[in-house]
Amino acid sequence: MDASLNVKPRLYLCESKSSVEKLVEGSKSMSKNFILLLDYIPELCDRLLPALVNAKVRFAEKISRARSLQMETLLFAAGTMNAGNAIRRCGIKNPKRFLTFSTSQQLFRKFAGKNKVHVVKELKMKIDLDISGKVALAALSQ
């Protein structure tokens, strides 16, 4: 397996008194590590890891729709290839209770401290076996 796919992303249920605009601005990252702010939709939890794997595969094959891994992951998590629809479906709506998906615990700590974000709960993440099989097949087929 590609070493770039060996990441340990984390998902947190968070709360903050910051405005949505400030939180979103603080989450933007152009590096390989990123933070994705999402509306608190419990069904998203099982879709995020497969979304990240799909996004990484598309970037590796140079067929991504988005310019950033963060946005490509959001597109897959939302189940659409339209950025506006993805943001409307899954983007953060309430700055007092939201999900934070981070590919780096260090980056998340920095973001949380800077934006006064409080972790309510770290959520377990798992790859749905049906989806991960399809991801693996997509990655192998040429």
C-alpha distance (Angstrom), angle and dihedral (degrees) to the residues before:
residue distance angle dihedral
M1 . . .
D2 3.78 . .
A3 3.82 110.8 .
S4 3.82 90.1 -134.9
L5 3.80 88.5 66.7
N6 3.81 92.3 57.8
V7 3.79 98.7 93.2
K8 3.77 131.4 136.4
P9 3.79 104.3 -142.1
R10 3.77 119.4 -174.9
L11 3.75 132.5 -149.1
Y12 3.79 122.9 -151.6
L13 3.77 133.8 -175.7
C14 3.79 102.8 -138.1
E15 3.76 143.4 -179.5
S16 3.78 131.5 -158.9
K17 3.78 141.4 163.8
S18 3.81 91.9 -138.1
S19 3.77 121.6 112.7
V20 3.80 117.7 -100.3
E21 3.82 91.4 -116.5
K22 3.81 92.4 55.1
L23 3.80 92.2 47.6
V24 3.80 93.8 48.5
E25 3.81 92.2 47.6
G26 3.80 89.9 49.9
S27 3.81 91.8 51.5
K28 3.81 96.8 56.2
S29 3.77 113.6 113.8
M30 3.80 133.8 165.7
S31 3.80 94.5 -166.5
K32 3.80 127.6 95.7
N33 3.81 87.5 -97.5
F34 3.76 118.7 66.4
I35 3.78 146.7 162.8
L36 3.77 121.1 -128.3
L37 3.79 119.2 -162.5
L38 3.78 115.0 -151.6
D39 3.75 139.0 179.3
Y40 3.80 112.4 -100.2
I41 3.80 97.1 -95.9
P42 3.82 109.4 148.1
E43 3.84 92.4 -153.9
L44 3.82 89.2 64.7
C45 3.80 91.7 68.0
D46 3.81 93.8 75.8
R47 3.81 93.4 42.7
L48 3.81 99.3 54.1
L49 3.80 101.5 75.1
P50 3.82 93.8 47.5
A51 3.81 87.9 45.3
L52 3.81 90.9 54.2
V53 3.81 92.5 47.3
N54 3.81 91.4 48.9
A55 3.81 90.9 47.8
K56 3.83 91.7 50.6
V57 3.80 91.4 48.3
R58 3.81 91.4 50.7
F59 3.82 91.3 48.8
A60 3.82 91.3 48.3
E61 3.82 90.0 51.4
K62 3.83 90.7 43.9
I63 3.82 92.7 -124.2
S64 3.81 99.5 112.1
R65 3.78 119.3 138.3
A66 3.81 95.0 -150.5
R67 3.79 129.4 57.8
S68 3.80 94.5 -131.9
L69 3.78 132.3 51.3
Q70 3.81 87.6 -132.4
M71 3.81 92.9 60.1
E72 3.82 94.2 40.5
T73 3.82 88.7 54.2
L74 3.80 90.3 50.3
L75 3.82 90.8 51.2
F76 3.80 91.6 54.5
A77 3.81 93.7 43.0
A78 3.81 90.5 51.9
G79 3.79 92.9 45.5
T80 3.80 95.0 -126.0
M81 3.78 136.8 96.4
N82 3.82 92.1 -144.9
A83 3.81 112.0 96.3
G84 3.80 94.6 -153.5
N85 3.79 92.2 51.9
A86 3.82 91.4 46.0
I87 3.80 91.8 52.9
R88 3.81 92.1 46.1
R89 3.82 92.3 48.9
C90 3.78 101.1 42.4
G91 3.79 110.1 8.6
I92 3.79 121.4 117.3
K93 3.79 111.4 -82.4
N94 3.78 103.6 165.3
P95 3.82 118.6 46.9
K96 3.81 89.5 -163.2
R97 3.83 95.7 63.4
F98 3.80 125.4 17.3
L99 3.80 144.5 131.2
T100 3.79 121.4 -101.5
F101 3.81 117.0 -159.5
S102 3.79 112.1 -167.8
T103 3.79 131.7 178.1
S104 3.82 90.6 -159.3
Q105 3.79 128.4 44.9
Q106 3.81 89.6 -157.2
L107 3.80 91.9 53.4
F108 3.80 90.4 47.7
R109 3.82 92.4 51.4
K110 3.80 90.2 51.6
F111 3.81 91.4 47.6
A112 3.82 93.1 45.8
G113 3.80 93.4 49.4
K114 3.78 94.2 46.6
N115 3.81 94.3 47.0
K116 3.81 98.1 35.9
V117 3.79 92.0 -118.7
H118 3.79 117.0 168.5
V119 3.79 122.4 -152.2
V120 3.78 112.2 -131.8
K121 3.79 95.0 179.1
E122 3.80 140.3 -12.6
L123 3.78 106.2 -128.3
K124 3.79 124.5 -144.1
M125 3.76 115.3 -117.4
K126 3.77 128.5 -156.3
I127 3.76 136.0 170.4
D128 3.77 113.4 -116.9
L129 3.81 104.7 -121.0
D130 3.79 94.2 -136.8
I131 3.80 91.5 52.1
S132 3.81 95.1 42.4
G133 3.81 90.4 53.3
K134 3.78 90.0 54.2
V135 3.81 90.4 47.1
A136 3.80 91.4 52.0
L137 3.81 91.3 48.4
A138 3.79 91.1 48.2
A139 3.80 90.5 50.3
L140 3.80 92.8 49.9
S141 3.78 100.8 43.1
Q142 3.79 116.5 88.6
